[in-house]
Amino acid sequence: MPFFKSRAVNLLNLHYLLASAAISGGGAFYAIWLLKAGLPLPGVLAALALVFAARFLMRLMVLPIAIRTGLKPLVIAGTLVMALVYVALAHVTGANMTLGRLVLVSACADVLYWPTYHAYFAALGAEEHRGRQLGVREAASALIGVVSPLVFAGLLVGLGPNAAFAFSAGMQLLAALPLAFTPPVPVARRAPGALRAALPGALLFLGDGLTQSGFVALWQLVLFQALSRDVLHYGGAQAVAALAGAIGGLLLGRWIDAGAGRRAVWLAIAAMAVVILLRAGAPVHPVLAVAANALGALAACLYTPTLMTAMYNQSKRSPDAMRFQLVAEGGWDAGAIIGLLAMAALMTLGVAPGATILVSLAGLALGFVLLRRYYAKAL
């Protein structure tokens, strides 16, 4: 298979696979642990919004470093700092200095890692195989997500938070090893037109940030409450969802590369919309909540390759992939902050938490318009 011939992309996918063990373990319990630490549900959403606001402000500091070092050292540094997030998370005890430390470490890790990782993947990947490369990545991360939340939940219940979050931190550190063998990618000192080229990506990510604020961030909290705040049941629900999500990634990625991007948009957005509607009504019953969680993972395996194929290809065509990602992820932060604060405000006004997930439909509508426009031009 030609899309497996890129050694650099294969190593990046191996890195992402290992990082996914941390993301689907400690990362899936990030908001849950804040809830268990005593924050009210709107307070958890506000804390997440604060993380995104802090990294939005930190973003300008990354470009001068990237120009000096190139992308590879920053991806490695971000991977390593991300491990500290899990260490800080284990020690959160409420709305105090431990939470403030977590916010700062999380923002620093995110701003170092995610823009540079996305720019790196965009620069090294091939446009003609982008959908399948992403399909492989998402399917593999979904499979590791079957095991990781079960292991994490077992450690959390059996040995406590220090052992559980240490497991995720260790997997995150291990994820840095494949990056030692990937090639360097420089960042240009000047890139005329880079800001203008990044604006479509910023709008697309703004919609995704708004979508994910309810589809992922709030939903994890609602699911946890629907399962009577049982850590093992929550870990099992995430494992079932990961198994369901592994089904769709490879098939749709091949479909996108074959020129069916416009149909993929309809399928992915429709699947996401149906799941959002189900999640808005499902939390009253645990079985329905678990089913909605599993269907969401399947929908995400359709949605993510469709979204990120457009993002990575636009990034690679832009004057500079790193500048593109920094601007685009600023849009994601803005969308997530809007969604999180809107849902928190609605809850304080008495709206049921599950119903506020419908805020995500606004971001999904924006994404549909922009993705349809992108794939129409791509033909």
C-alpha positions, 0 to 999 in steps of 0.5 A: 500500500503506497500510503504506508511507504512513508517512513516519517508518517509511519513513525508519526502514527506510531508516536500518535498511537502511544500518545493515544494511550495517554489521551484515552486514559488520563486524558479521558478522565481529565474533566472527570477528575476535576468533578471528583475534586469538588468543582461543580459542573459549570465550574469544570467547564469554566476551568477548561475554558481558562486552559484554552484562554491561557494557551490562546495568549501563549500562542505568540511565544511559540513561533520565534522558538519554532523559527530557531529550532524547527518543528521536530524539537518542539513536537518532542518538547510538547510531548514531554511537557504533556506528561507533566499535565497528568502529574499535575492533574493527580494532585488537584484538590479543588478550586485552589492553587493546584487547579491554577498549576494544572491550568498553566501546565496544560496550556503550556503543553497544548501550545507547544504540542498541538500546533507543531504536531499538526504542522509536522504531520501536514508537512510530512504527509502526502496529499494524495494519501492524506485520508488513508493516512489519517484513517490508519491513525484514527483507527489505530488510536481507537483500538488502543483506546479499547484497552487504555481506559480500562487499565486506567480505571483499574489503576485509579480504583485499585492503586489510586490517582498517583499510579493511574496518572503515572501510567498515562504520564509514562505512555506520554513519555514513551511517545517521544521515542519514535520522534527521535527518528523522524526528519527535521522540518524547518520553519521559514523566518518570513512567510508573506501571505501566511496569515491570509492563507490561515484564515479559512483554517481558523474558521474551520477550527472555530467551528470544530472547537465549538462542536467539541466543547459539547460533543466531547468536553461536556459529554464526558461529564454527563456520561460520568453522571449518567453512570452514577459517577462509577469510575469502572463503568465510565472506563468500560463505556469508553472502551466500548466506544473505542471499539466501535470507533475503530470500525469506520476510520480506514474505509472513509479515509480511502473514500476521501482519497478517491474523490468522494470528499463531498459525500464524506462531508454529508455522511460525517456531519449527519452522523455527528448531528444525530449523535449530538441529538441522541446525547442531548436526550440520552443521559436520563438512562445509563444504557442509552448513554453508553450507546450514545457514547459508542455511536459518538466514537464511530461518528468521530472516526467519520468526522475527523479524517474529513475535517483533518484532510481539509486542514492538513492539505490547506496547511501544506499548501499555505506559505508556512504550515506552522503559522497556519496551525498557530492561527487555526488553533487560535480559532479552535480555542475561540470556538471552544471557549465560546461553547464552554462558557455558553453551556456553563451559563445555560446551566446556571440558568437552570437548563439541563446539562444534557440539553446544553450539548445542543450548542455544538450544533452551531459549530457543526453547521459552520463546519458543514458549510466550510467543508462543503466549500473546500471539497467542492474546490478540491475536485 
